[in-house]
Amino acid sequence: MNPIHHQIERQKTHRVVIVGGGFGGLYAARKLGKEPVALTLIDRRNFHLFQPLLYQVATGGLSPGDIASPLRAVLKRQKNTRVIKGTVTDIDPTQQIVYADGEAFPYDTLILATGARHHYFGNEQWEAHAPGLKTVEDALQIRQRIFEAFERAERETDPEKRRALMTFVVIGGGPTGVELAGALGELARFTLKDDFRRVNTREAQIILLEGADRLLLTYPPGLSDKARQALERLGVRVRTHTLVTAVEEGVVRVKSGEKVWEIPAHTILWAAGVKTAGLSESLAEKTAARLDNAGRIFVEPDLSVPGFPNIFVIGDLANYAHSPRGGQGGKPLPGIAPVAMQQGRYVARLIYRRLRGKKMKPFRYFDKGNLAVIGRNAAVADFGFVRFSGWPAWLLWVFVHIAYLIEYDNRLLVLVQWAANYFTRKRGARLITGEDG
């Protein structure tokens, strides 16, 4: 018998099952690594993915391995922890069992941190033509579409078809959309400018569509304006007050006021919304928990499911809006990495205290500020008491993201790669690995 399994069985300690190895699940697991619990982490992948940098994989700045860490390697020193690669198919809250690929995993405490997927607001058929960016596969598919478009444009003799191949539409003006559009602008204007002979990549049209009146709605208007100006300097055409009405092969239909028109584009990218990634509807049926429009579960102040104090929901799966401090004035906390990290740590501490018969105050999110990058030397930073943009914000963004990478090797690799990219404006991971688009 595996010595770790034997140790867990012999101790018969409090059993904790964590579903999801993203920020929330992994931070909870690491916090519980030295506690007297038998911990099982289940994820359908064998790695933790640093999603904030996925757009860099999609645009050739980094390779997938630079932002992914094997879960077993991250948790190998935790003798109380077992990692299972599997897909959770069902949860029985009454019997306290999680089912994954036909195997039963009993628990005393359950932590659900399964994350989110793209949300097409009832237009799921759009996904085939406008992929979103949540997984490694998404990033590689987008990378393939981007670079294949330039390759096909080099050989295309029809001016209209070439123009469509050189048109890139990003739908959604949040942080992901802004970062994608900015990276595309740098790619076309600088990285690829001398690589082709028949096309001028600087003539590529990069269009960012946003239905609201400005970009980055969670930021102050002044920083939204700074972000727009930085994007426009990179040649990105920003269209606010513009709603997408249809997405088809090679074309986006949009509406602004009474005006309706089509944008021919070979590459269309989705960054307009997310929804929960499974389990929430099934759990809601069995626990009578309420769901919001995005499928998130309304949780108690301690992040537990109402009526089930031993089931916790964290990260993108949770709708937490319990106080002006904790819920941002009654609105749900955003689905961002810092929220998931803090919730993971909180639930781990709560379990620790419960095992010792102690209580704990409700969860409170400490907002350390927001950072969004647009391109080289261009970013915006909002810390409430101070807001700034430009090179200082960009430099801060660089070091914050390197610091939060899980493994030391990844931090070193990304730092070296970014330094090389900064001085050469090259992106070394510009490989087309999928089938021709």
N, C-alpha and C positions, 0 to 999 in steps of 0.2 A: 504493500500500500504506500502511496505517496506520503512521505513524512508530514507534509503540510496538512493533507487530508486527515491523517491519523491524529495530529495535534488538535485539529478542529473538532473531530468527533470525540476525542478523549476529554477535552475541556467542557464540551456541551455548553458553550457560552451563548450569549445573546446573538441571535442570527440576524445579520443585516444584509439585505439584498439591494443592490443599486442597479437600476436599469438605465444604461446610457453612460458612455465614457467621454462625453463632452466636458465643457468647463465645469458645470455644476456637479456632475457625477464624479469626475476625477478629483476635484478639489475636496469633495466630501470623503472620497476613498482615502486620499492622502492624509487627511486630518484624523481619520479613524485607524490609521496604520499601526499605532501603538496601544490602542485601546483593547480592553478585554472583550472583544466581539469576534464572531466568525463572519468574515465579510466575503460576499460574492459579488463581483462586478460583471454584469452581462452586457455585451454590446455586439451588434451584428458585424462590426468591424474589429480588427485586432489592433487598431491604432487610435490615438487621439489626434484630432485635426485642429490646427490653429486657424479657424475659419476667417478671422479678420484679414489674413493675408492671401486668401484664395484668389482674389482678383489679380495678384501678382503672378500666380501660376497660370491664370487664364490669359495673361498678356505676355508671357515668356520671361518675366523677371526672375522667377524662382522655379525650382523643380518641386514636385510633390513631396519628395523626401525631406526637403528643407523645412517643411512646416507640419510634418507628421511625426509622431512618436509612438512606437509600439507600446501598448498598454502593459504587456508583461514586463518589458524592460523598465518602464517607469515605476511599477509596483513590485518589482522582484524582491526588494529587501523587506517587504511587509509580510512577515511569516503568518499573519492571520488572514491573508487575502488570497482569494482564488479568482482568477480571471476566466470567464467563459465567453467564447466566441459563438454567438447564437442569436436567433431572432425570437423575441418574446411574442408569443401568440395569444396568451390569455393570462388573466389575473383572477384569482379567487379570493376576494377580501374576507370571506367568512372562514374558509379553511386556512387562510394565510399562506397561499401557495402561488408562485409564479411559474408559468409553463413556457419553456423555450425549446423549440424544435422537438417537442414530444417528451422532454424531460422535466420533472417537477423539482422546484427549488423552494422548500419551505422557508418562511421568514418570521421573525418577530417584529422587525421594523423594515419597511419598504420605502425606498427613495426612487421616485420616477424622475428622470432627467433625459427624456428622449429627444428634445430639441424640436426644430421646426423645418418645414419644407416650403417650397414656393406656393404662393396663393394667387390664382388667376381669376378670383372673384366670379366663379361660375363658368369661366371660359377655358376649361381644361384643355380644349383642342388647340389652344394657342401654344402650349408647351412644346409641341413638335417643331414649331417655327421660331420660338423665342425662349431658349433655355434659360433657366435661372442659375444661381451660383450658390450652392450649399454643400456640394460634395467634391471629392477629387475628380470623379468622373465628369461632373458638370464643368469643372475648370478645364479639363483636358478636351472636352467636346468644344467648349468655347474657343480655346486656343487653336484647335484644329480649324474651326470655322473662320477665325480671324486671319490666320496666315494663309489658309487655302484661298481666301478671297483675293489677297494680294497676288498670289501665284497665278490665279486664273485671269486676273486683270492684266497681267503682263502679256498673256497670250491672246487676249480678246481684241478683235479688230472692230467690233461694232461699238460706236461711242456711247450709245445709251446703255448697253449691257455692261460696258466697262464702268460707266458712272454708277450703276447700281451695285456692282461688285466693290466699288470704292466708297460705298455709303454704309455707315454703321449707325444703327439706331439703338440707343439705350433707353429703356422705359423705366422711369422712376428716378426721382431726384433726391433720394435719401443718401446716406453715406456710401452704400454699395454702388449706387448709380453714379454718384459724383466721382468716386475713386476709379471705377471702370472707365468712365468717359475721359478722365484726366490721363489715365494710363494709355488709352488709345490715342489721345492727342500727342503724347510724347513719342509713342511708337511711330506714328505716321510722320511727324514733323522732324524727328531727330534720329531715332534708331535705324529706320529703314530707308532714309532719304538717299543713300548712295548704293543701295543693294540691287536696285532694278534699273533696267535700261530703257524700257518702253513706257513706263508709267512714272509719274511724279507722285510719290506717296504723300507729299505735302498738299496735294489737291484732294486728298480723301475728305469726305464729308462725315463728320461725327456729330450726330444730333442727339441731344439729351431732352427727353420729353417728361414734363411734370404737370400734373393736373392742378396743383395748387398755385398760389400766386408767387411762390418763391421756392428755392431749393432748401434742403436741410431744415425742415420745419421745426425740429427740436432745438435748433440753435437760434440765437438772437438775430433779428433782421440784418443788422450790420455785418455779421459774419457770413450770412447767406449771400449778401451782396459781394463780399470779398471773394467768396468761393466762385461766384458766377464770373467775376472779373478775371480770376485766375484761369478758369476754364476757357473763357473767350480768348485769352492770350495764347492758349494752346490750339486755337482754331476750332474749338467746340461751339456749335450753335445750340444755345439753350432756349428752349421754348416752354415757358410756363403757361398756365391757364389752358393747357392742351390735353384733351382726353383721348385715349386710344379707344376706338370703337370696334376695330377688327384687326386681327393679325393673320395673314395668310402667307403662303410660300412666296417670298420675295417682295412683300408689300405690307405696309402698315397704313391703316386708315385712321385718320385722326379728326378731331373736331375742336375748334376753338371759337366759342360764341356761336354765331350762325354759320361760320365758315367751315366747310368740310373738304378735305383733300386727301390724296394718297402720297405716300413716300415710298418709291421703289428702293429696296435695300436688300442686299444679299445676306447681311448679317444683322440680326435683330436679337437683342439681349434683354432679359427681364430682370428688373430690380425693384419691382413695385409693391411687393407684399409677401408675407409669409403666413403659414398656418401650421398648426401642430402636426407632428409626425406620428400619427397613429396612437392607439391605446386610450386616448382621452375619451372618446365616445363610448368604448366598451366599459371603461372604469366608471364613467358617469352613470351608465345604466345600472351598474351593480351597487353603486354607493349613493345614488340619487344626488350626486354632485351637479352643480350648475356649470354650463359651458357658455363662453362668450361667442361672438360671431366668428372668431378665428379658431375656435375649438379649444381655447385655454380653459383650464379648470379654476373656478373661483376657490381660493384657499383661505384657511383661517389665518389669524395674525402670526401663528407659529409655523405657517406653511404646510399644515396638515390638511387632509381632506375632511370636510365637515362630517362628524360622526365616526371618523376613523382616525383617532389620534396617532396610530402607528403607521399611517401611510402619508408620506410627504411628497409634494410635487414642487419642483424647482425649475428655474430657467425659463426657456421659451414655452414650456408646457403650463406654467402657472400664471393666473391672473391675480396679482397682488395689488390691492389698492385700499389699504386700511387706515392710513393716517396722512396728514399733510407731509410729514417727514418721510414716512415709509412708502407712501404711494403717490408721491408727486402731486399733492393737492387733490387726491381722490381719483386720479387717473392711474391705470395700470403701469407698473414699472416696465420699462422698455426691454425688448428681447436682445440684450447686448451682453457681451462676455463678463463685464464687471458685476452685473447683477447676478448672473449664474454663479460666479466664483464666490461672492459673499453669501449667497443662499446655501451653497454647498458647505461652506465652512460653518455657517450658523446651525444647520441641521446636524452636522457632526458634533458640535459642542452640545446641542440640545440632547442628543442621545447619550453623550458622556455624562451629563448632569442627571438625566433621568435614571441611569443605572446606579447613581449614587443617591437617589431619592431627593434630588434638588430640582427646583423650578428654574425657569428661564424667562426673561422678558421677551415680548414679541419681537419679531424680526424688524430691523430698521436698516434701510439701505443708505449707505454713506456715499453720496455722489462725489467722486473725485474729479469730475469734469469730463468733457467730451473733446475728442480729437478727430479730425477728418483730414485726410491728405488729398491734394488735387494733383500734384506732380512735383517735379524737382524743385526744391526750395519753396514749395507752396503748400500751405496747410492752414487750418483754422483751429483755434483752441478756445474752449469756453470753460472757465473754472468758476463762474458765478461772480466772484469778487474781482476777477481780472479776465479780460478777453483780448486775444491778439491773433495775428495771422502772419503769413510770410515765412521767412527762413527760420526764425526762432521756434515757431509752432511746428514746422517741418522737422527740425532737429529733435525737438521733444518727442514728436510722434515716432521717430526712428528708434530712440532709446527706450521708450515705453514698450513698444512692440517687441523689441529684442529681449527686454527684461522679462516679459510675460511668456516667452516661448518656454516650453516645458523642460527640454533637455539642454545641457550645456553645449553639446555638439551642434544642435540646431542653431543656438545663438551665435556660435562662432561661424558656422557656414553662412548664415544670413548676413552677418556683419561683413564678412569678406566679400560676399556677392554684391551687397549693396554698395560697398566702397568701390568695387570695380565698375559697377554700373554707373555710379555717380561721376567718375572721372572719364569713362570711355563712352557713356550713353549707350552701351551695348546691353542687350538682354540675351544671356547665354542659353536660355531654355526655349529657343524658338523652333521647336521640333513639331512637325506635323505627324502625328502618330495614329490618327484614325483613318477611316475610309474617306475618299474624296467627297467633299460636300458640294 
